[in-house]
């Protein structure tokens, strides 16, 4: 039995507090009327979503100030008034969408956006204008007439079965790593094996993985308590393979006295909770050795698990439930390639002649 101290705030509360603080800081640049929008969407969005909205809206209004003739009398977006929203015409939104293709940010760096990046930024603008139109603070909502970028289906990239085995073997042995990487590997091997085995064996999102605490693991039932996006909690179960990898890591972890008061399950060499960015780098490091032509991310490990689970169960609803998709259509969309297998199997499922 492990006896680890607990900090006052959970990982998710800490992230919420941090994102809320960032949001409040950036909103100081906005006009007063804009605060109504963020308060209005508070009950149906996460702090991270609102923060991203703030970044996207700031970009839009700074573009309007600097790249159009709409607000020659204003020096800063904080001087905007709600009635100024009615000055925008459909052509302005079209010009802004074109601007998003490639622009230079405040740091002098060139930023490019795919159609998905554009769609997200335009969605923030549309939501903003819709809020003030719905609350009768402006008389027209031309933002709603913007034609959203056509989103092309992205190919589903995942590991094949033999690549899964090679990947985990690489994580375990360190074969293929350079000398510098091997120096780190000897200190992180057990942890890395546990993380990758857990991701491939449960389909967790990377944020769900790094958010796990020691207390979330129940070895007696091979279960983990996972906090999903939005804060909902669910119990997921893991195999004995995952159990062994997790147990080995927790045994090693328990030998480090500097982690006595750290609740996080997975920790960095700095003895604090590992970050999502660190896990992303780990996945990339090991995956490039196994399959250099595939861009493998933690989400691709999730896709790999979802695909293997579907092949094992032939039940898209089970896959949707385990992966935490609120809408099964999301699952079908992400695993559309699986439908080819279904159609092939269906072609021989019904016999037209007697077997006699």
VOBA-1610 file (N, C-alpha, C; in pm, whole numbers, padded with zeros to 5 digits, always signed):
BEGIN
Unk+00085-00120+00000Unk+00000+00000+00000Unk+00088+00124+00000Unk+00054+00218-00084Unk+00135+00338-00097Unk+00073+00450-00015Unk+00159+00529+00047Unk+00113+00640+00129Unk+00177+00768+00079Unk+00106+00835-00010Unk+00160+00957-00069Unk+00081+01077-00017Unk+00152+01188+00012Unk+00086+01310+00054Unk+00010+01373-00061Unk-00086+01460-00030Unk-00168+01523-00133Unk-00153+01674-00126Unk-00146+01736-00241Unk-00145+01881-00246Unk-00288+01931-00241Unk-00304+02061-00212Unk-00438+02116-00192Unk-00523+02114-00319Unk-00460+02140-00434Unk-00536+02149-00557Unk-00509+02028-00646Unk-00613+01977-00711Unk-00593+01871-00808Unk-00532+01931-00935Unk-00482+01843-01020Unk-00422+01887-01146Unk-00521+01971-01227Unk-00646+01925-01233Unk-00745+01995-01316Unk-00786+02128-01255Unk-00793+02135-01123Unk-00822+02264-01060Unk-00708+02361-01082Unk-00586+02309-01076Unk-00469+02394-01099Unk-00471+02450-01241Unk-00504+02364-01337Unk-00510+02409-01477Unk-00621+02513-01495Unk-00734+02490-01430Unk-00846+02584-01441Unk-00807+02720-01383Unk-00743+02718-01266Unk-00699+02842-01202Unk-00597+02914-01290Unk-00503+02838-01344Unk-00398+02898-01429Unk-00457+02960-01555Unk-00548+02887-01622Unk-00609+02939-01744Unk-00700+03058-01717Unk-00769+03055-01602Unk-00854+03168-01566Unk-00772+03293-01541Unk-00656+03275-01477Unk-00566+03389-01452Unk-00515+03447-01584Unk-00480+03360-01680Unk-00435+03406-01810Unk-00546+03480-01883Unk-00668+03427-01871Unk-00783+03490-01937Unk-00808+03629-01881Unk-00806+03642-01749Unk-00831+03772-01688Unk-00724+03873-01729Unk-00602+03826-01745Unk-00494+03916-01786Unk-00516+03967-01928Unk-00552+03876-02018Unk-00571+03916-02157Unk-00697+04001-02175Unk-00799+03978-02091Unk-00924+04055-02103Unk-00904+04201-02063Unk-00795+04232-01997Unk-00766+04371-01963Unk-00738+04453-02089Unk-00705+04385-02198Unk-00682+04453-02325Unk-00811+04479-02401Unk-00920+04413-02359Unk-01047+04420-02431Unk-01133+04536-02380Unk-01228+04582-02463Unk-01325+04682-02415Unk-01418+04621-02312Unk-01477+04703-02230Unk-01562+04654-02121Unk-01677+04566-02170Unk-01738+04603-02283Unk-01855+04527-02329Unk-01821+04383-02362Unk-01694+04355-02397Unk-01653+04220-02434Unk-01661+04123-02317Unk-01653+04176-02195Unk-01659+04089-02078Unk-01793+04017-02069Unk-01899+04081-02118Unk-02032+04019-02114Unk-02033+03887-02191Unk-01963+03883-02302Unk-01958+03760-02383Unk-01894+03647-02306Unk-01780+03675-02242Unk-01708+03569-02172Unk-01784+03522-02048Unk-01857+03612-01984Unk-01942+03571-01872Unk-02059+03489-01924Unk-02111+03530-02040Unk-02227+03460-02097Unk-02199+03317-02137Unk-02075+03286-02175Unk-02043+03148-02219Unk-01976+03067-02109Unk-01962+03125-01991Unk-01885+03061-01884Unk-01942+02926-01842Unk-02076+02914-01838Unk-02138+02792-01786Unk-02135+02676-01886Unk-02098+02702-02010Unk-02098+02595-02110Unk-01962+02576-02177Unk-01860+02639-02123Unk-01726+02624-02179Unk-01624+02606-02067Unk-01510+02551-02101Unk-01401+02539-02004Unk-01319+02667-02005Unk-01237+02682-01902Unk-01150+02800-01894Unk-01053+02802-02012Unk-01007+02685-02055Unk-00915+02678-02168Unk-00983+02723-02297Unk-01109+02682-02317Unk-01183+02725-02435Unk-01199+02876-02438Unk-01235+02933-02323Unk-01252+03079-02318Unk-01121+03151-02342Unk-01012+03095-02291Unk-00881+03155-02313Unk-00846+03154-02462Unk-00872+03043-02529Unk-00845+03035-02672Unk-00934+03131-02751Unk-01060+03146-02708Unk-01148+03246-02769Unk-01087+03385-02756Unk-01034+03415-02639Unk-00976+03547-02615Unk-00858+03571-02707Unk-00771+03472-02723Unk-00657+03486-02814Unk-00706+03511-02956Unk-00805+03432-03000Unk-00854+03444-03137Unk-00924+03577-03161Unk-01002+03622-03065Unk-01073+03749-03080Unk-00976+03868-03076Unk-00875+03859-02993Unk-00775+03966-02989Unk-00707+03978-03125Unk-00674+03867-03186Unk-00612+03868-03318Unk-00704+03935-03420Unk-00833+03902-03414Unk-00930+03958-03509Unk-00941+04110-03494Unk-00956+04158-03372Unk-00976+04300-03353Unk-00848+04381-03378Unk-00733+04321-03352Unk-00608+04390-03385Unk-00591+04398-03536Unk-00634+04293-03604Unk-00633+04297-03751Unk-00723+04410-03800Unk-00843+04419-03744Unk-00938+04523-03785Unk-00882+04662-03762Unk-00811+04679-03652Unk-00753+04809-03618Unk-00637+04846-03712Unk-00555+04747-03743Unk-00431+04775-03815Unk-00438+04753-03966Unk-00532+04669-04010Unk-00535+04631-04151Unk-00657+04682-04226Unk-00749+04751-04159Unk-00866+04807-04225Unk-00877+04956-04192Unk-00972+05022-04258Unk-00997+05163-04232Unk-01120+05184-04144Unk-01165+05079-04076Unk-01288+05087-03998Unk-01274+05175-03874Unk-01156+05175-03814Unk-01141+05240-03684Unk-01020+05334-03681Unk-01020+05429-03774Unk-00910+05525-03779Unk-00903+05613-03654Unk-01017+05626-03587Unk-01023+05714-03470Unk-00984+05644-03341Unk-00945+05518-03349Unk-00914+05442-03228Unk-00769+05393-03232Unk-00706+05396-03116Unk-00566+05356-03106Unk-00547+05216-03050Unk-00652+05162-02988Unk-00638+05033-02921Unk-00773+04964-02918Unk-00772+04829-02912Unk-00900+04757-02913Unk-00982+04786-02789Unk-00920+04830-02683Unk-00995+04864-02561Unk-01089+04981-02581Unk-01070+05059-02690Unk-01154+05176-02717Unk-01277+05141-02799Unk-01287+05016-02843Unk-01403+04975-02923Unk-01531+04979-02839Unk-01642+05005-02906Unk-01774+05002-02843Unk-01859+04897-02912Unk-01961+04851-02844Unk-02041+04742-02900Unk-02104+04781-03033Unk-02140+04909-03051Unk-02200+04953-03177Unk-02101+04943-03293Unk-01971+04938-03262Unk-01870+04926-03366Unk-01878+04792-03439Unk-01939+04694-03375Unk-01952+04563-03439Unk-02038+04571-03564Unk-02124+04670-03572Unk-02211+04684-03688Unk-02138+04743-03808Unk-02016+04787-03790Unk-01938+04844-03901Unk-01880+04737-03992Unk-01874+04615-03941Unk-01815+04508-04021Unk-01911+04463-04130Unk-01857+04445-04250Unk-01934+04392-04362Unk-01883+04251-04393Unk-01961+04178-04469Unk-01922+04042-04504Unk-01783+04038-04568Unk-01752+04139-04649Unk-01623+04141-04716Unk-01507+04152-04617Unk-01533+04218-04503Unk-01427+04229-04402Unk-01391+04090-04347Unk-01493+04009-04323Unk-01468+03875-04271Unk-01396+03789-04374Unk-01429+03810-04502Unk-01361+03735-04608Unk-01214+03777-04617Unk-01189+03906-04601Unk-01051+03955-04604Unk-00973+03900-04483Unk-01041+03893-04369Unk-00974+03841-04250Unk-00939+03694-04267Unk-01029+03619-04329Unk-01000+03477-04351Unk-00880+03461-04443Unk-00869+03548-04542Unk-00753+03544-04631Unk-00626+03580-04554Unk-00637+03677-04465Unk-00524+03720-04382Unk-00471+03604-04297Unk-00561+03522-04248Unk-00523+03411-04161Unk-00437+03307-04231Unk-00440+03304-04362Unk-00361+03207-04436Unk-00214+03218-04398Unk-00166+03342-04388Unk-00026+03365-04350Unk-00011+03510-04304Unk+00041+03528-04185Unk+00063+03662-04133Unk+00181+03662-04037Unk+00231+03781-04008Unk+00344+03796-03916Unk+00290+03843-03781Unk+00322+03769-03674Unk+00270+03804-03542Unk+00354+03913-03477Unk+00319+03946-03353Unk+00385+04055-03282Unk+00532+04026-03254Unk+00569+03897-03255Unk+00709+03860-03230Unk+00791+03857-03359Unk+00725+03888-03471Unk+00795+03886-03598Unk+00799+03750-03663Unk+00724+03654-03608Unk+00723+03518-03662Unk+00608+03502-03762Unk+00633+03430-03870Unk+00531+03405-03970Unk+00441+03290-03924Unk+00312+03318-03917Unk+00214+03218-03873Unk+00129+03177-03993Unk+00112+03048-04011Unk+00025+02998-04117Unk-00087+02915-04055Unk-00200+02913-04122Unk-00316+02837-04074Unk-00370+02748-04185Unk-00398+02624-04152Unk-00469+02536-04243Unk-00616+02573-04239Unk-00697+02503-04318Unk-00841+02532-04315Unk-00900+02507-04177Unk-00844+02411-04103Unk-00895+02384-03969Unk-00859+02495-03872Unk-00738+02548-03886Unk-00698+02660-03802Unk-00782+02783-03830Unk-00810+02808-03958Unk-00896+02920-03995Unk-01037+02901-03939Unk-01087+02781-03953Unk-01224+02752-03909Unk-01240+02778-03759Unk-01139+02738-03682Unk-01147+02760-03537Unk-01148+02908-03504Unk-01063+02985-03570Unk-01054+03128-03542Unk-01180+03202-03587Unk-01235+03161-03700Unk-01358+03223-03748Unk-01476+03186-03658Unk-01474+03064-03605Unk-01582+03020-03516Unk-01589+03108-03392Unk-01474+03150-03341Unk-01471+03239-03225Unk-01535+03373-03258Unk-01504+03425-03376Unk-01561+03553-03419Unk-01712+03541-03435Unk-01756+03433-03498Unk-01901+03414-03518Unk-01975+03404-03386Unk-01917+03332-03291Unk-01981+03320-03159Unk-01992+03455-03091Unk-01889+03536-03105Unk-01886+03669-03043Unk-01997+03757-03097Unk-02008+03766-03229Unk-02110+03850-03290Unk-02250+03795-03261Unk-02264+03664-03265Unk-02394+03602-03239Unk-02445+03636-03100Unk-02355+03640-03002Unk-02395+03671-02865Unk-02459+03809-02856Unk-02398+03908-02918Unk-02449+04045-02907Unk-02574+04066-02991Unk-02585+03992-03101Unk-02707+03999-03182Unk-02823+03933-03108Unk-02797+03818-03048Unk-02902+03746-02974Unk-02952+03826-02855Unk-02862+03904-02794Unk-02899+03986-02679Unk-02941+04127-02719Unk-02969+04145-02851Unk-03023+04270-02906Unk-02937+04392-02876Unk-02804+04369-02875Unk-02711+04479-02854Unk-02656+04531-02987Unk-02672+04450-03093Unk-02647+04495-03229Unk-02766+04451-03314Unk-02789+04521-03424Unk-02910+04496-03503Unk-02889+04397-03616Unk-02763+04365-03646Unk-02734+04274-03757Unk-02614+04187-03721Unk-02617+04065-03772Unk-02506+03972-03746Unk-02456+03919-03880Unk-02369+03997-03944Unk-02316+03956-04073Unk-02210+03847-04059Unk-02156+03831-03939Unk-02056+03727-03918Unk-02115+03588-03942Unk-02245+03576-03919Unk-02311+03446-03937Unk-02317+03405-04084Unk-02293+03501-04173Unk-02300+03473-04316Unk-02165+03431-04374Unk-02064+03426-04288Unk-01932+03384-04337Unk-01937+03239-04383Unk-01884+03213-04500Unk-01872+03075-04546Unk-01747+03015-04483Unk-01768+02913-04404Unk-01656+02850-04334Unk-01568+02775-04433Unk-01438+02766-04404Unk-01348+02692-04494Unk-01392+02547-04508Unk-01377+02494-04627Unk-01409+02353-04650Unk-01303+02267-04585Unk-01346+02180-04496Unk-01252+02095-04425Unk-01236+01962-04498Unk-01115+01932-04537Unk-01088+01805-04603Unk-01058+01698-04497Unk-01105+01581-04524Unk-01084+01471-04431Unk-00935+01440-04420Unk-00885+01433-04299Unk-00745+01397-04278Unk-00731+01246-04275Unk-00625+01193-04334Unk-00606+01048-04328Unk-00584+01002-04185Unk-00639+00886-04153Unk-00621+00830-04019Unk-00484+00765-04011Unk-00399+00821-03925Unk-00264+00768-03907Unk-00258+00694-03775Unk-00211+00572-03780Unk-00204+00491-03659Unk-00095+00387-03678Unk-00060+00320-03568Unk+00034+00208-03576Unk-00035+00084-03630Unk+00036+00008-03710Unk-00006-00127-03742Unk+00035-00215-03624Unk-00020-00337-03618Unk+00005-00423-03502Unk+00154-00448-03477Unk+00228-00478-03585Unk+00370-00505-03565Unk+00446-00381-03520Unk+00395-00262-03558Unk+00459-00138-03516Unk+00437-00111-03368Unk+00322-00155-03317Unk+00296-00142-03174Unk+00400-00219-03095Unk+00427-00344-03136Unk+00524-00428-03067Unk+00664-00367-03074Unk+00701-00319-03193Unk+00834-00259-03211Unk+00847-00131-03128Unk+00740-00053-03124Unk+00741+00072-03049Unk+00765+00047-02901Unk+00688-00044-02843Unk+00703-00074-02700Unk+00839-00136-02671Unk+00890-00215-02765Unk+01023-00273-02746Unk+01131-00164-02747Unk+01113-00066-02834Unk+01207+00046-02841Unk+01204+00127-02712Unk+01084+00151-02660Unk+01070+00224-02534Unk+01140+00148-02422Unk+01127+00016-02424Unk+01183-00067-02317Unk+01335-00077-02327Unk+01386-00100-02447Unk+01529-00126-02462Unk+01612-00002-02491Unk+01550+00097-02552Unk+01624+00217-02591Unk+01702+00197-02719Unk+01683+00083-02787Unk+01754+00057-02913Unk+01719+00163-03017Unk+01821+00220-03079Unk+01797+00322-03180Unk+01815+00463-03129Unk+01819+00481-02997Unk+01840+00614-02941Unk+01987+00652-02955Unk+02013+00783-02967Unk+02152+00826-02973Unk+02210+00830-02831Unk+02339+00860-02822Unk+02406+00856-02692Unk+02345+00949-02590Unk+02309+01069-02632Unk+02249+01167-02541Unk+02113+01116-02490Unk+02035+01064-02583Unk+01902+01013-02547Unk+01912+00893-02454Unk+02012+00807-02478Unk+02029+00690-02392Unk+02064+00730-02249Unk+02133+00844-02236Unk+02166+00893-02103Unk+02041+00923-02021Unk+01939+00978-02087Unk+01811+01005-02020Unk+01731+00876-02003Unk+01740+00789-02105Unk+01658+00668-02105Unk+01684+00580-01983Unk+01807+00572-01938Unk+01837+00485-01824Unk+01769+00534-01696Unk+01732+00663-01693Unk+01662+00718-01577Unk+01509+00717-01594Unk+01463+00706-01718Unk+01318+00720-01743Unk+01255+00595-01804Unk+01332+00489-01825Unk+01281+00371-01896Unk+01153+00318-01835Unk+01151+00292-01706Unk+01034+00233-01641Unk+00913+00324-01652Unk+00934+00454-01632Unk+00824+00550-01644Unk+00773+00555-01788Unk+00865+00561-01884Unk+00825+00572-02025Unk+00747+00449-02070Unk+00793+00332-02027Unk+00721+00208-02061Unk+00580+00213-02004Unk+00566+00261-01881Unk+00433+00268-01817Unk+00343+00366-01892Unk+00395+00481-01929Unk+00314+00582-02000Unk+00268+00528-02135Unk+00361+00475-02214Unk+00326+00429-02349Unk+00235+00307-02345Unk+00258+00218-02250Unk+00172+00101-02237Unk+00031+00143-02196Unk+00022+00240-02107Unk-00109+00289-02064Unk-00183+00356-02179Unk-00115+00441-02255Unk-00179+00509-02368Unk-00228+00410-02473Unk-00143+00312-02506Unk-00179+00214-02608Unk-00278+00110-02557Unk-00284+00095-02424Unk-00371-00008-02367Unk-00505+00043-02317Unk-00526+00175-02321Unk-00653+00231-02273Unk-00712+00338-02365Unk-00630+00396-02454Unk-00680+00501-02541Unk-00699+00635-02471Unk-00632+00656-02359Unk-00645+00782-02287Unk-00594+00899-02371Unk-00655+01014-02353Unk-00599+01138-02408Unk-00474+01170-02328Unk-00381+01242-02389Unk-00256+01274-02320Unk-00283+01358-02196Unk-00382+01448-02202Unk-00415+01531-02086Unk-00471+01446-01973Unk-00548+01343-02009Unk-00604+01252-01908Unk-00493+01170-01844Unk-00395+01134-01923Unk-00282+01055-01872Unk-00199+01135-01773Unk-00158+01256-01811Unk-00072+01335-01722Unk-00150+01384-01601Unk-00283+01387-01609Unk-00364+01432-01497Unk-00389+01326-01391Unk-00347+01203-01417Unk-00370+01095-01322Unk-00287+01115-01194Unk-00349+01082-01083Unk-00280+01082-00954Unk-00264+00939-00905Unk-00177+00920-00810Unk-00155+00788-00751Unk-00287+00728-00702Unk-00368+00810-00641Unk-00492+00762-00581Unk-00594+00716-00686Unk-00569+00747-00815Unk-00661+00710-00921Unk-00642+00566-00970Unk-00539+00499-00919Unk-00510+00363-00964Unk-00560+00261-00863Unk-00634+00161-00911Unk-00685+00053-00827Unk-00638-00079-00887Unk-00530-00133-00832Unk-00473-00256-00887Unk-00560-00378-00857Unk-00640-00372-00752Unk-00722-00488-00717Unk-00830-00513-00822Unk-00869-00408-00896Unk-00971-00424-00999Unk-00918-00385-01139Unk-00788-00362-01148Unk-00728-00317-01276Unk-00807-00198-01331Unk-00824-00097-01248Unk-00908+00016-01286Unk-00838+00149-01260Unk-00877+00248-01339Unk-00827+00385-01318Unk-00945+00481-01319Unk-00936+00581-01236Unk-01036+00687-01232Unk-00987+00802-01320Unk-01055+00825-01432Unk-01010+00922-01532Unk-01100+01044-01531Unk-01038+01161-01532Unk-01113+01285-01546Unk-01114+01325-01692Unk-01232+01323-01752Unk-01245+01353-01895Unk-01245+01504-01918Unk-01246+01540-02048Unk-01259+01681-02082Unk-01392+01732-02027Unk-01389+01849-01965Unk-01511+01903-01907Unk-01525+01868-01760Unk-01438+01780-01710Unk-01437+01750-01568Unk-01511+01626-01526Unk-01581+01559-01620Unk-01651+01436-01584Unk-01553+01325-01553Unk-01589+01241-01455Unk-01502+01130-01417Unk-01564+00997-01458Unk-01476+00904-01497Unk-01523+00773-01540Unk-01419+00669-01497Unk-01466+00549-01471Unk-01378+00437-01437Unk-01348+00359-01564Unk-01219+00344-01596Unk-01177+00261-01708Unk-01095+00144-01654Unk-01089+00038-01733Unk-01018-00083-01688Unk-00902-00111-01782Unk-00799-00175-01726Unk-00681-00204-01805Unk-00642-00351-01793Unk-00560-00394-01885Unk-00517-00534-01892Unk-00404-00561-01793Unk-00368-00686-01780Unk-00257-00723-01693Unk-00124-00669-01746Unk-00113-00654-01879Unk+00008-00595-01937Unk+00027-00452-01885Unk-00082-00377-01886Unk-00077-00240-01836Unk-00050-00240-01686Unk-00113-00334-01616Unk-00095-00344-01471Unk+00053-00364-01435Unk+00119-00453-01505Unk+00260-00481-01476Unk+00346-00357-01498Unk+00320-00287-01610Unk+00399-00168-01642Unk+00377-00059-01538Unk+00251-00039-01497Unk+00220+00062-01397Unk+00280+00026-01261Unk+00269-00101-01225Unk+00320-00144-01094Unk+00472-00128-01087Unk+00540-00162-01194Unk+00686-00147-01197Unk+00725-00001-01177Unk+00651+00089-01245Unk+00681+00231-01231Unk+00654+00280-01089Unk+00543+00237-01031Unk+00508+00283-00897Unk+00607+00229-00793Unk+00658+00110-00816Unk+00761+00056-00727Unk+00886+00143-00733Unk+00928+00178-00855Unk+01047+00262-00871Unk+01021+00402-00817Unk+00903+00454-00844Unk+00866+00588-00799Unk+00870+00598-00647Unk+00827+00492-00579Unk+00819+00493-00433Unk+00956+00501-00366Unk+01062+00474-00443Unk+01196+00478-00387Unk+01255+00619-00387Unk+01182+00713-00449Unk+01230+00851-00456Unk+01167+00934-00345Unk+01241+00971-00241Unk+01183+01046-00129Unk+01136+01186-00169Unk+01187+01238-00280Unk+01147+01373-00324Unk+01005+01374-00381Unk+00949+01255-00404Unk+00813+01246-00459Unk+00710+01213-00351Unk+00750+01215-00226Unk+00660+01175-00117Unk+00534+01260-00111Unk+00545+01389-00144Unk+00429+01478-00136Unk+00374+01515-00273Unk+00418+01445-00376Unk+00371+01473-00512Unk+00260+01374-00549Unk+00137+01420-00571Unk+00026+01329-00600Unk+00027+01271-00740Unk+00098+01335-00833Unk+00095+01291-00972Unk+00148+01150-00990Unk+00081+01073-01076Unk+00128+00939-01106Unk+00258+00944-01186Unk+00259+01024-01292Unk+00377+01033-01378Unk+00449+01165-01353Unk+00578+01155-01327Unk+00656+01273-01290Unk+00777+01289-01382Unk+00830+01410-01383Unk+00947+01441-01464Unk+01073+01419-01383Unk+01187+01438-01446Unk+01314+01427-01375Unk+01332+01541-01276Unk+01247+01643-01288Unk+01248+01753-01191Unk+01156+01725-01072Unk+01104+01602-01067Unk+01022+01556-00954Unk+00891+01633-00940Unk+00832+01666-01053Unk+00697+01724-01052Unk+00616+01660-01165Unk+00488+01688-01168Unk+00401+01625-01268Unk+00455+01647-01408Unk+00459+01540-01485Unk+00507+01551-01622Unk+00405+01631-01703Unk+00450+01704-01803Unk+00362+01788-01884Unk+00316+01714-02009Unk+00207+01762-02068Unk+00160+01703-02193Unk+00266+01720-02303Unk+00334+01833-02301Unk+00436+01858-02402Unk+00550+01757-02389Unk+00587+01723-02268Unk+00695+01626-02246Unk+00655+01488-02299Unk+00529+01449-02276Unk+00483+01319-02326Unk+00480+01320-02478Unk+00437+01431-02538Unk+00436+01442-02684Unk+00577+01423-02741Unk+00676+01482-02675Unk+00815+01468-02720Unk+00864+01324-02706Unk+00822+01258-02598Unk+00862+01120-02577Unk+00806+01029-02687Unk+00678+01047-02718Unk+00615+00967-02823Unk+00687+00989-02955Unk+00714+01113-02987Unk+00783+01145-03113Unk+00920+01082-03117Unk+00994+01090-03006Unk+01130+01037-03001Unk+01134+00887-03031Unk+01047+00813-02966Unk+01047+00667-02985Unk+00985+00627-03119Unk+00879+00698-03160Unk+00808+00660-03282Unk+00892+00684-03407Unk+00975+00787-03405Unk+01058+00816-03522Unk+01157+00704-03551Unk+01192+00629-03449Unk+01284+00515-03468Unk+01210+00400-03536Unk+01085+00380-03497Unk+01007+00266-03546Unk+00949+00291-03684Unk+00892+00410-03704Unk+00826+00442-03830Unk+00848+00589-03864Unk+00964+00621-03919Unk+01000+00762-03943Unk+00909+00834-04041Unk+00836+00762-04125Unk+00751+00827-04224Unk+00613+00865-04168Unk+00579+00812-04052Unk+00450+00846-03990Unk+00471+00950-03880Unk+00384+01049-03879Unk+00391+01150-03772Unk+00304+01101-03656Unk+00366+01031-03564Unk+00293+00969-03453Unk+00292+01063-03332Unk+00175+01089-03281Unk+00153+01171-03162Unk+00078+01089-03059Unk+00062+01140-02936Unk-00021+01067-02840Unk-00163+01041-02891Unk-00216+01133-02971Unk-00350+01111-03025Unk-00352+00996-03124Unk-00239+00975-03194Unk-00231+00862-03287Unk-00225+00730-03211Unk-00167+00732-03091Unk-00171+00612-03007Unk-00314+00583-02965Unk-00389+00689-02939Unk-00532+00676-02905Unk-00609+00617-03023Unk-00576+00665-03144Unk-00641+00611-03264Unk-00605+00465-03284Unk-00481+00430-03253Unk-00438+00291-03264Unk-00520+00202-03171Unk-00537+00248-03048Unk-00616+00170-02952Unk-00761+00158-02999Unk-00818+00270-03044Unk-00958+00267-03089Unk-00979+00170-03203Unk-00886+00167-03295Unk-00895+00076-03409Unk-00886-00070-03364Unk-00790-00097-03278Unk-00772-00236-03231Unk-00892-00280-03146Unk-00948-00187-03069Unk-01065-00220-02987Unk-01185-00250-03077Unk-01199-00173-03183Unk-01312-00199-03273Unk-01298-00335-03341Unk-01177-00365-03387Unk-01156-00495-03452Unk-01184-00610-03355Unk-01157-00587-03226Unk-01177-00692-03127Unk-01324-00708-03090Unk-01399-00596-03088Unk-01538-00599-03040Unk-01642-00589-03151Unk-01603-00528-03264Unk-01697-00500-03373Unk-01815-00416-03323Unk-01793-00336-03220Unk-01901-00257-03161Unk-01855-00111-03150Unk-01904-00026-03240Unk-01863+00114-03243Unk-01909+00188-03118Unk-02018+00142-03055Unk-02068+00207-02934Unk-01976+00181-02815Unk-01919+00063-02809Unk-01821+00032-02705Unk-01699+00122-02721Unk-01653+00136-02846Unk-01536+00221-02873Unk-01566+00366-02832Unk-01684+00414-02868Unk-01722+00552-02834Unk-01724+00572-02683Unk-01777+00475-02611Unk-01788+00486-02465Unk-01650+00486-02399Unk-01565+00394-02440Unk-01432+00382-02380Unk-01347+00505-02410Unk-01358+00557-02533Unk-01278+00672-02571Unk-01336+00803-02516Unk-01459+00798-02467Unk-01517+00919-02408Unk-01576+01013-02510Unk-01619+00961-02626Unk-01686+01044-02726Unk-01833+01062-02687Unk-01877+01185-02678Unk-02016+01211-02642Unk-02112+01172-02754Unk-02064+01180-02877Unk-02147+01148-02994Unk-02081+01034-03070Unk-02154+00926-03091Unk-02097+00811-03160Unk-02059+00846-03303Unk-02120+00951-03359Unk-02083+00994-03495Unk-01939+01044-03499Unk-01893+01098-03388Unk-01753+01139-03380Unk-01663+01017-03394Unk-01702+00909-03328Unk-01624+00785-03336Unk-01625+00730-03478Unk-01743+00730-03539Unk-01753+00680-03676Unk-01667+00762-03770Unk-01664+00893-03749Unk-01586+00982-03835Unk-01438+00952-03823Unk-01391+00934-03700Unk-01249+00912-03678Unk-01204+00772-03719Unk-01298+00681-03727Unk-01263+00544-03763Unk-01336+00502-03890Unk-01349+00600-03981Unk-01420+00576-04106Unk-01355+00464-04187Unk-01223+00454-04179Unk-01153+00353-04256Unk-01195+00212-04218Unk-01244+00197-04096Unk-01287+00066-04050Unk-01407+00017-04129Unk-01487+00109-04182Unk-01609+00071-04253Unk-01577-00015-04376Unk-01456+00001-04433Unk-01417-00083-04546Unk-01414-00230-04505Unk-01362-00256-04385Unk-01359-00393-04335Unk-01499-00447-04315Unk-01588-00361-04264Unk-01726-00403-04241Unk-01791-00441-04373Unk-01771-00358-04476Unk-01833-00386-04605Unk-01778-00514-04667Unk-01648-00536-04650Unk-01589-00658-04704Unk-01648-00781-04636Unk-01660-00774-04504Unk-01717-00887-04430Unk-01863-00908-04466Unk-01935-00796-04490Unk-02077-00805-04523Unk-02099-00874-04657Unk-02000-00862-04746Unk-02018-00919-04881Unk-02027-01071-04878Unk-01973-01133-04775Unk-01978-01280-04767Unk-02061-01328-04649Unk-02127-01237-04580Unk-02201-01274-04461Unk-02332-01345-04495Unk-02391-01310-04609Unk-02519-01367-04647Unk-02500-01461-04766Unk-02540-01586-04750Unk-02529-01684-04857Unk-02657-01689-04939Unk-02642-01691-05072Unk-02759-01695-05159Unk-02799-01838-05195Unk-02715-01932-05165Unk-02745-02071-05196Unk-02730-02158-05073Unk-02799-02266-05071Unk-02788-02360-04961Unk-02652-02424-04961Unk-02603-02453-04841Unk-02473-02520-04830Unk-02486-02671-04851Unk-02610-02720-04864Unk-02629-02862-04882Unk-02578-02908-05018
//
